[in-house]
C-alpha cells in the first residue's frame, strides 16, 4: 500500500512519540492505576491474598491518630521549603546578575549540590548535624553550645528544610538568573529615567517580568516538597514524635513496614490528589499575577 506524504508524516510523528508514550503508560499510568486499585483492597502481603474493601482504607484516614500530625508536618515542610527556596534562589540570582568579579565561580558553587547524589548529600549532612557533629563543633569553637539538631522538636524540621533547600536552591537560582538576563535593558533604563529607585524597579519591573519563571519554580518546588522521602529516611526517620513524619514517609511506613498495602495506597492516592489540586490551583491563579498571561 502506498502512503501519501501526509500519512507518512503522521506515521513518522507517531513513531517518534511512541517510546515516550510507552514509557509514560508503563511507568506512570500503570503504577497510578495499580495504586488506585490497591487502595480499595484489603491486601495481605504475607498470605498473598486480596479482598475488596471499598472506601474502608480512605475512611481509616479519619480514625488514624497519626494522620493529623502527618498532615501538619507535611504542610510545615512544604511551606517552609517553598518560601525559603524561592526567596534564597531569587536573592542569589539578583546578586549574580550584578556581573561582579567571580560570579562564575559562585554560580558553580551554588549549583554544584544539584548534581550531587541526594542520598550522599543527606548522609553528609546527617554527620554534620549530629550532637557531636561538625556544626556543633564550629559553634563550640565560638563558645556556643549547639542543640541536638535532628532530635529536638524545634530543630528537626528546620534542619531537614535547610538541608533540602541547600540541595536544590541552585536549580531555581539558574532559572531566575536566566529570567533576569532576559529582561530587556531598555525597560530597566526607562524605569531609571522615570526616577524609579531600586526597590520600585524590583517590585514594578523585575517581579512582573520574571513572573512566568516564578510560576514554573513554584510548581516544581511545591511538587518536589510534597514528595520528599530520602531526607526523612536518612536524617530523622519521621521523628521526634512524628514532627518530621511527612506524607510520603508515612505512606512508606504503612505499606512496607506495617505491610498494610491497602492503607498505604490510599495515602499515596491522597498525595496524588493533593499535588494535582495544588498544581491546578497555581495554574488557575496564574492570570492574576503572571505578567504575560492575559
C-alpha positions as a Markdown table, in Angstrom:
| # | Residue | x | y | z |
|---|---|---|---|---|
| 1 | Unk | 0.0 | 0.0 | 0.0 |
| 2 | Unk | 1.4 | 3.4 | -1.0 |
| 3 | Unk | 1.2 | 6.1 | 1.7 |
| 4 | Unk | 0.6 | 9.7 | 0.9 |
| 5 | Unk | 3.1 | 12.3 | 2.0 |
| 6 | Unk | 0.7 | 13.4 | 4.8 |
| 7 | Unk | 0.2 | 9.8 | 6.0 |
| 8 | Unk | 4.0 | 9.3 | 6.1 |
| 9 | Unk | 4.4 | 12.4 | 8.1 |
| 10 | Unk | 1.7 | 11.3 | 10.6 |
| 11 | Unk | 3.3 | 7.8 | 10.9 |
| 12 | Unk | 6.7 | 9.3 | 11.5 |
| 13 | Unk | 5.3 | 11.5 | 14.2 |
| 14 | Unk | 3.6 | 8.6 | 16.0 |
| 15 | Unk | 6.9 | 6.6 | 15.7 |
| 16 | Unk | 8.8 | 9.5 | 17.3 |
| 17 | Unk | 6.5 | 9.8 | 20.2 |
| 18 | Unk | 6.0 | 6.0 | 20.7 |
| 19 | Unk | 9.0 | 5.4 | 23.1 |
| 20 | Unk | 7.9 | 8.3 | 25.3 |
| 21 | Unk | 4.2 | 7.3 | 25.2 |
| 22 | Unk | 5.0 | 3.7 | 26.0 |
| 23 | Unk | 7.3 | 4.8 | 28.9 |
| 24 | Unk | 4.6 | 7.1 | 30.2 |
| 25 | Unk | 2.0 | 4.3 | 30.1 |
| 26 | Unk | 4.3 | 1.7 | 31.7 |
| 27 | Unk | 5.9 | 3.8 | 34.4 |
| 28 | Unk | 3.2 | 6.5 | 35.2 |
| 29 | Unk | -0.3 | 5.4 | 34.2 |
| 30 | Unk | 0.0 | 1.7 | 35.1 |
| 31 | Unk | 1.5 | 2.3 | 38.6 |
| 32 | Unk | -1.1 | 5.0 | 39.2 |
| 33 | Unk | -3.9 | 2.6 | 38.2 |
| 34 | Unk | -2.3 | 0.0 | 40.5 |
| 35 | Unk | -2.3 | 2.4 | 43.4 |
| 36 | Unk | -5.9 | 3.2 | 42.9 |
| 37 | Unk | -6.8 | -0.5 | 42.7 |
| 38 | Unk | -4.8 | -1.4 | 45.8 |
| 39 | Unk | -6.4 | 1.5 | 47.7 |
| 40 | Unk | -9.8 | -0.2 | 47.6 |
| 41 | Unk | -8.4 | -3.6 | 48.5 |
| 42 | Unk | -7.6 | -5.3 | 51.8 |
| 43 | Unk | -4.2 | -6.8 | 50.9 |
| 44 | Unk | -2.4 | -9.4 | 53.0 |
| 45 | Unk | 1.2 | -9.4 | 51.6 |
| 46 | Unk | 2.3 | -12.3 | 53.8 |
| 47 | Unk | -0.6 | -14.6 | 52.7 |
| 48 | Unk | -0.7 | -13.2 | 49.2 |
| 49 | Unk | -4.5 | -12.5 | 49.3 |
| 50 | Unk | -6.6 | -9.5 | 48.4 |
| 51 | Unk | -10.2 | -8.8 | 49.1 |
| 52 | Unk | -12.4 | -5.8 | 48.1 |
| 53 | Unk | -12.6 | -3.2 | 50.9 |
| 54 | Unk | -14.3 | -0.3 | 49.2 |
| 55 | Unk | -13.7 | 3.0 | 50.8 |
| 56 | Unk | -12.6 | 1.5 | 54.1 |
| 57 | Unk | -8.9 | 2.4 | 53.6 |
| 58 | Unk | -9.9 | 6.1 | 52.9 |
| 59 | Unk | -12.2 | 6.1 | 56.0 |
| 60 | Unk | -9.3 | 4.8 | 58.0 |
| 61 | Unk | -7.6 | 8.2 | 57.5 |
| 62 | Unk | -10.2 | 9.9 | 59.7 |
| 63 | Unk | -9.7 | 7.4 | 62.5 |
| 64 | Unk | -5.9 | 7.4 | 62.3 |
| 65 | Unk | -4.5 | 9.4 | 65.3 |
| 66 | Unk | -1.2 | 9.9 | 63.5 |
| 67 | Unk | -2.8 | 11.4 | 60.3 |
| 68 | Unk | -3.2 | 15.0 | 61.8 |
| 69 | Unk | 0.5 | 15.0 | 62.8 |
| 70 | Unk | 1.5 | 13.8 | 59.3 |
| 71 | Unk | -0.7 | 16.5 | 57.6 |
| 72 | Unk | 0.8 | 19.2 | 59.9 |
| 73 | Unk | 4.4 | 18.1 | 59.3 |
| 74 | Unk | 3.8 | 17.9 | 55.5 |
| 75 | Unk | 2.3 | 21.4 | 55.5 |
| 76 | Unk | 5.1 | 22.9 | 57.6 |
| 77 | Unk | 7.7 | 21.3 | 55.4 |
| 78 | Unk | 6.1 | 22.3 | 52.2 |
| 79 | Unk | 5.5 | 25.9 | 53.1 |
| 80 | Unk | 8.9 | 26.3 | 54.8 |
| 81 | Unk | 10.8 | 24.8 | 51.8 |
| 82 | Unk | 8.9 | 26.7 | 49.1 |
| 83 | Unk | 9.2 | 30.1 | 50.8 |
| 84 | Unk | 12.9 | 29.7 | 51.8 |
| 85 | Unk | 13.9 | 28.1 | 48.5 |
| 86 | Unk | 12.3 | 30.7 | 46.2 |
| 87 | Unk | 13.4 | 33.6 | 48.4 |
| 88 | Unk | 17.0 | 32.4 | 48.5 |
| 89 | Unk | 17.1 | 31.5 | 44.9 |
| 90 | Unk | 15.9 | 34.9 | 43.8 |
| 91 | Unk | 18.2 | 36.7 | 46.1 |
| 92 | Unk | 21.2 | 34.8 | 44.8 |
| 93 | Unk | 20.1 | 35.3 | 41.2 |
| 94 | Unk | 19.8 | 39.1 | 41.8 |
| 95 | Unk | 23.4 | 39.1 | 43.2 |
| 96 | Unk | 24.8 | 37.1 | 40.4 |
| 97 | Unk | 23.1 | 39.2 | 37.8 |
| 98 | Unk | 25.1 | 42.2 | 39.0 |
| 99 | Unk | 28.0 | 40.7 | 37.0 |
| 100 | Unk | 30.6 | 41.2 | 39.8 |
| 101 | Unk | 34.0 | 39.6 | 39.7 |
| 102 | Unk | 33.9 | 35.9 | 40.5 |
| 103 | Unk | 30.2 | 35.4 | 39.7 |
| 104 | Unk | 31.0 | 32.3 | 37.5 |
| 105 | Unk | 32.8 | 30.7 | 40.4 |
| 106 | Unk | 30.0 | 31.4 | 42.8 |
| 107 | Unk | 27.4 | 30.2 | 40.3 |
| 108 | Unk | 29.2 | 26.9 | 40.1 |
| 109 | Unk | 29.4 | 26.6 | 43.9 |
| 110 | Unk | 25.7 | 27.3 | 44.4 |
| 111 | Unk | 24.7 | 24.9 | 41.6 |
| 112 | Unk | 27.0 | 22.0 | 42.3 |
| 113 | Unk | 24.8 | 20.5 | 45.1 |
| 114 | Unk | 22.1 | 20.0 | 42.5 |
| 115 | Unk | 24.2 | 17.3 | 40.7 |
| 116 | Unk | 25.3 | 15.6 | 43.9 |
| 117 | Unk | 23.5 | 12.3 | 44.7 |
| 118 | Unk | 20.7 | 13.0 | 47.1 |
| 119 | Unk | 21.5 | 10.2 | 49.4 |
| 120 | Unk | 25.2 | 11.1 | 49.6 |
| 121 | Unk | 24.3 | 14.7 | 50.3 |
| 122 | Unk | 21.9 | 13.8 | 53.0 |
| 123 | Unk | 24.3 | 11.3 | 54.7 |
| 124 | Unk | 27.0 | 14.0 | 54.9 |
| 125 | Unk | 24.6 | 16.4 | 56.5 |
| 126 | Unk | 23.5 | 13.6 | 58.9 |
| 127 | Unk | 27.0 | 13.5 | 60.2 |
| 128 | Unk | 27.3 | 17.3 | 60.4 |
| 129 | Unk | 24.0 | 17.7 | 62.3 |
| 130 | Unk | 24.7 | 15.1 | 65.0 |
| 131 | Unk | 25.0 | 16.2 | 68.6 |
| 132 | Unk | 28.8 | 15.8 | 68.3 |
| 133 | Unk | 28.9 | 16.7 | 64.6 |
| 134 | Unk | 30.6 | 19.4 | 62.6 |
| 135 | Unk | 28.0 | 22.1 | 63.0 |
| 136 | Unk | 28.1 | 21.9 | 66.8 |
| 137 | Unk | 31.9 | 21.7 | 66.7 |
| 138 | Unk | 32.0 | 25.1 | 64.9 |
| 139 | Unk | 29.5 | 26.6 | 67.4 |
| 140 | Unk | 31.6 | 25.3 | 70.3 |
| 141 | Unk | 34.7 | 27.0 | 68.8 |
| 142 | Unk | 32.9 | 30.4 | 69.3 |
| 143 | Unk | 31.6 | 29.5 | 72.7 |
| 144 | Unk | 28.0 | 28.4 | 71.7 |
| 145 | Unk | 26.5 | 25.1 | 72.9 |
| 146 | Unk | 24.6 | 23.8 | 69.9 |
| 147 | Unk | 21.4 | 21.7 | 70.2 |
| 148 | Unk | 20.9 | 18.2 | 69.0 |
| 149 | Unk | 19.6 | 19.3 | 65.6 |
| 150 | Unk | 18.0 | 16.1 | 64.4 |
| 151 | Unk | 16.4 | 15.1 | 67.8 |
| 152 | Unk | 14.9 | 18.3 | 69.0 |
| 153 | Unk | 11.2 | 19.1 | 68.4 |
| 154 | Unk | 12.0 | 22.7 | 67.4 |
| 155 | Unk | 15.1 | 22.0 | 65.3 |
| 156 | Unk | 14.5 | 18.7 | 63.5 |
| 157 | Unk | 12.1 | 20.1 | 60.9 |
| 158 | Unk | 14.2 | 23.2 | 60.4 |
| 159 | Unk | 17.2 | 21.1 | 59.8 |
| 160 | Unk | 15.5 | 18.9 | 57.2 |
| 161 | Unk | 14.2 | 22.0 | 55.4 |
| 162 | Unk | 17.6 | 23.7 | 55.3 |
| 163 | Unk | 19.3 | 20.6 | 54.0 |
| 164 | Unk | 16.8 | 20.3 | 51.2 |
| 165 | Unk | 17.0 | 24.0 | 50.4 |
| 166 | Unk | 20.7 | 23.9 | 50.1 |
| 167 | Unk | 20.5 | 20.9 | 47.9 |
| 168 | Unk | 18.1 | 22.3 | 45.3 |
| 169 | Unk | 18.3 | 26.1 | 45.5 |
| 170 | Unk | 20.9 | 26.2 | 42.7 |
| 171 | Unk | 18.4 | 24.9 | 40.2 |
| 172 | Unk | 15.8 | 27.7 | 40.9 |
| 173 | Unk | 18.7 | 30.2 | 41.1 |
| 174 | Unk | 19.8 | 29.3 | 37.5 |
| 175 | Unk | 16.1 | 29.6 | 36.3 |
| 176 | Unk | 15.7 | 33.0 | 37.9 |
| 177 | Unk | 19.1 | 34.2 | 36.6 |
| 178 | Unk | 18.1 | 33.3 | 33.1 |
| 179 | Unk | 14.8 | 35.2 | 33.5 |
| 180 | Unk | 16.6 | 38.2 | 34.9 |
| 181 | Unk | 19.1 | 38.2 | 32.0 |
| 182 | Unk | 16.1 | 38.1 | 29.6 |
| 183 | Unk | 14.7 | 41.4 | 30.8 |
| 184 | Unk | 15.3 | 44.0 | 28.0 |
| 185 | Unk | 17.8 | 46.6 | 29.2 |
| 186 | Unk | 15.6 | 49.3 | 27.5 |
| 187 | Unk | 12.9 | 48.6 | 30.1 |
| 188 | Unk | 15.3 | 48.9 | 33.0 |
| 189 | Unk | 16.8 | 52.1 | 31.6 |
| 190 | Unk | 13.4 | 53.6 | 31.0 |
| 191 | Unk | 12.4 | 52.9 | 34.7 |
| 192 | Unk | 15.6 | 54.6 | 35.9 |
| 193 | Unk | 14.9 | 57.6 | 33.7 |
| 194 | Unk | 11.5 | 57.8 | 35.2 |
| 195 | Unk | 13.1 | 58.1 | 38.7 |
| 196 | Unk | 12.3 | 54.6 | 40.0 |
| 197 | Unk | 14.6 | 53.5 | 42.8 |
| 198 | Unk | 16.0 | 50.0 | 43.3 |
| 199 | Unk | 13.0 | 48.8 | 45.3 |
| 200 | Unk | 10.5 | 50.2 | 42.9 |
| 201 | Unk | 12.3 | 48.7 | 39.9 |
| 202 | Unk | 12.3 | 45.3 | 41.6 |
| 203 | Unk | 8.6 | 45.5 | 42.6 |
| 204 | Unk | 7.2 | 47.1 | 39.5 |
| 205 | Unk | 9.5 | 45.9 | 36.7 |
| 206 | Unk | 11.6 | 42.9 | 37.7 |
| 207 | Unk | 9.0 | 40.8 | 39.5 |
| 208 | Unk | 6.3 | 41.2 | 36.7 |
| 209 | Unk | 8.9 | 40.4 | 34.0 |
| 210 | Unk | 10.1 | 37.2 | 35.7 |
| 211 | Unk | 6.6 | 36.1 | 36.9 |
| 212 | Unk | 6.4 | 33.2 | 34.3 |
| 213 | Unk | 9.6 | 31.8 | 35.8 |
| 214 | Unk | 8.3 | 32.3 | 39.3 |
| 215 | Unk | 5.2 | 30.3 | 38.4 |
| 216 | Unk | 7.4 | 27.5 | 37.0 |
| 217 | Unk | 9.7 | 27.3 | 40.0 |
| 218 | Unk | 6.8 | 27.4 | 42.4 |
| 219 | Unk | 5.1 | 24.5 | 40.7 |
| 220 | Unk | 8.3 | 22.5 | 40.6 |
| 221 | Unk | 9.2 | 23.3 | 44.2 |
| 222 | Unk | 5.7 | 22.5 | 45.7 |
| 223 | Unk | 5.5 | 19.2 | 43.9 |
| 224 | Unk | 9.0 | 18.3 | 45.0 |
| 225 | Unk | 8.4 | 19.3 | 48.6 |
| 226 | Unk | 5.3 | 17.0 | 48.8 |
| 227 | Unk | 7.4 | 14.0 | 47.5 |
| 228 | Unk | 10.3 | 14.3 | 49.9 |
| 229 | Unk | 11.4 | 10.9 | 51.3 |
| 230 | Unk | 15.1 | 10.2 | 51.3 |
| 231 | Unk | 15.9 | 13.1 | 53.5 |
| 232 | Unk | 13.4 | 12.0 | 56.2 |
| 233 | Unk | 14.6 | 8.4 | 55.9 |
| 234 | Unk | 18.3 | 9.3 | 56.4 |
| 235 | Unk | 18.0 | 12.2 | 58.8 |
| 236 | Unk | 15.1 | 11.7 | 61.2 |
| 237 | Unk | 13.0 | 8.6 | 60.4 |
| 238 | Unk | 10.0 | 10.8 | 60.9 |
| 239 | Unk | 10.9 | 11.8 | 64.5 |
| 240 | Unk | 11.0 | 13.1 | 67.0 |
| 241 | Unk | 7.3 | 12.4 | 68.0 |
| 242 | Unk | 6.3 | 12.4 | 64.3 |
| 243 | Unk | 7.3 | 16.1 | 63.9 |
| 244 | Unk | 9.0 | 15.3 | 60.6 |
| 245 | Unk | 6.8 | 12.4 | 59.5 |
| 246 | Unk | 5.6 | 13.7 | 56.1 |
| 247 | Unk | 3.0 | 12.0 | 53.9 |
| 248 | Unk | 5.4 | 10.1 | 51.6 |
| 249 | Unk | 7.4 | 8.7 | 54.5 |
| 250 | Unk | 4.2 | 7.7 | 56.3 |
| 251 | Unk | 2.9 | 6.0 | 53.2 |
| 252 | Unk | 6.2 | 4.0 | 53.1 |
| 253 | Unk | 5.8 | 3.1 | 56.7 |
| 254 | Unk | 2.3 | 1.8 | 56.3 |
| 255 | Unk | 2.8 | 0.0 | 53.0 |
| 256 | Unk | 6.2 | -1.6 | 53.5 |
| 257 | Unk | 7.0 | -1.5 | 57.3 |
| 258 | Unk | 3.5 | -2.3 | 58.6 |
| 259 | Unk | 2.6 | -4.4 | 55.5 |
| 260 | Unk | -0.7 | -2.5 | 55.1 |
| 261 | Unk | -0.6 | -2.0 | 51.4 |
| 262 | Unk | -4.2 | -1.0 | 51.0 |
| 263 | Unk | -4.0 | 1.9 | 53.5 |
| 264 | Unk | -0.6 | 2.9 | 52.2 |
| 265 | Unk | -2.0 | 3.0 | 48.6 |
| 266 | Unk | -4.9 | 5.2 | 49.9 |
| 267 | Unk | -2.3 | 7.6 | 51.4 |
| 268 | Unk | -0.5 | 7.6 | 48.0 |
| 269 | Unk | -3.7 | 8.3 | 46.2 |
| 270 | Unk | -4.4 | 11.2 | 48.6 |
| 271 | Unk | -0.9 | 12.6 | 48.0 |
| 272 | Unk | -1.5 | 12.4 | 44.2 |
| 273 | Unk | -4.8 | 14.4 | 44.6 |
| 274 | Unk | -3.1 | 17.0 | 46.8 |
| 275 | Unk | -0.3 | 17.6 | 44.3 |
| 276 | Unk | -2.8 | 17.7 | 41.4 |
| 277 | Unk | -5.1 | 20.2 | 43.2 |
| 278 | Unk | -2.2 | 22.5 | 44.2 |
| 279 | Unk | -0.7 | 22.4 | 40.7 |
| 280 | Unk | -4.1 | 23.2 | 39.1 |
| 281 | Unk | -4.7 | 25.9 | 41.7 |
| 282 | Unk | -1.4 | 27.6 | 40.9 |
| 283 | Unk | -2.1 | 27.2 | 37.2 |
| 284 | Unk | -5.6 | 28.7 | 37.6 |
| 285 | Unk | -4.3 | 31.7 | 39.6 |
| 286 | Unk | -1.5 | 32.5 | 37.1 |
| 287 | Unk | -3.7 | 35.0 | 35.2 |
| 288 | Unk | -3.7 | 37.2 | 38.3 |
| 289 | Unk | 0.0 | 37.5 | 38.8 |
| 290 | Unk | 1.8 | 36.2 | 35.7 |
| 291 | Unk | 2.7 | 39.2 | 33.6 |
| 292 | Unk | 2.5 | 37.6 | 30.1 |
| 293 | Unk | -0.9 | 36.0 | 30.8 |
| 294 | Unk | -3.9 | 37.9 | 29.5 |
